[in-house]
Amino acid sequence: MKRQQPLPCAVYTAYQALFSKLHIEEGQFILIHAGAGGVGGVAIQLAKQAGLTVITTVSKKNHEYVKSLGADYAIDYKEEDFVKETLAITNGLGVHAVLDTVGRENANKSLEALAFNGQIAFIAGPPDVNSAISFAHPLSFHQVALGSAHQSANRREQAALKKMSDNMLELVKEGKLDPLVEKTISLDEVPQAQAQLASRTMTGKIIAVL
């Protein structure tokens, strides 16, 4: 019997960010940071299937990898200014949405790449919202904190996780979504795996099993 493909939290996080927070639409441009990572890699696939033009930041060695997932443009964040490159790609208008998984400083800089009425979803730290508020260039901000739904008393949001899971499992079953599980480890190997993830040198995600 074929073993069922596991879905890491990164898959749920990407799905929630794109569809529950950003409400992405066909024809939009989106900038997805860290496209070779677990959240970024899944987000690229989902955004492309939804009909968006996908721009992602990633090291040069992973350009072909993210393009195989569906990215239209790959920006080398080590050598290129992603704001400048994004504005060039969008003819100066900026992107409709940004998904940031890197951190506060990166999220803050990403605001410069957003179009009028653009949106940013952030996971690893918020941008400076107060400084970014502008009547001339309005933006929307979305915090993504998937795990907190389990701790809340909000049954509606908890039920939404199951709906999310059903939708994604169907995509995996149909071969439309790769959950990007790089390797499966035992619980004893978790400390080493955490160190590897923190180094940002791997693609996809690691699954720990009992």
Secondary structure, 3 states (H helix, E strand, C coil): CCCCCCCCHHHHHHHHHHHHHCCCCCCCEEEECCCCEHHHHHHHHHHHHCCCEEEEEECHHHHHHHHHHCCCEEEECCCCCHHHHHHHHCCCCCEEEEEECCCHHHHHHHHHHEEEEEEEEECCCCCCHHHHCCCCCCCEEEECCCCHHHHCCCHHHHHHHHHHHHHHHHHHHCCCCCCCEEEEEEHHHHHHHHHHHHCCCCCEEEEEEC
